[in-house]
Amino acid sequence: MRSYLILLTMGDGRRAVMRGMFATDWAAIDNAYEVFDDELVLAAVPRRVGGY
């Protein structure tokens, strides 16, 4: 598991930041779309935080 910071851009122009522990980049992205409504999120960009 790695620590991630996920940068989100919403359909109405708002931006959000989400932090969590995920196994892969894709798991982090999938979780962002599950937490927020699929139709609301335009982009989810995962960034690894910390070590390996």
Sequence and secondary structure as in RCSB ss.txt:
>XXXX:A:sequence
MRSYLILLTMGDGRRAVMRGMFATDWAAIDNAYEVFDDELVLAAVPRRVGGY
>XXXX:A:secstr
 EEEEEEEEETTS EEEEEEEESSHHHHHHHHHHHS TTTEEEEEEEEES  
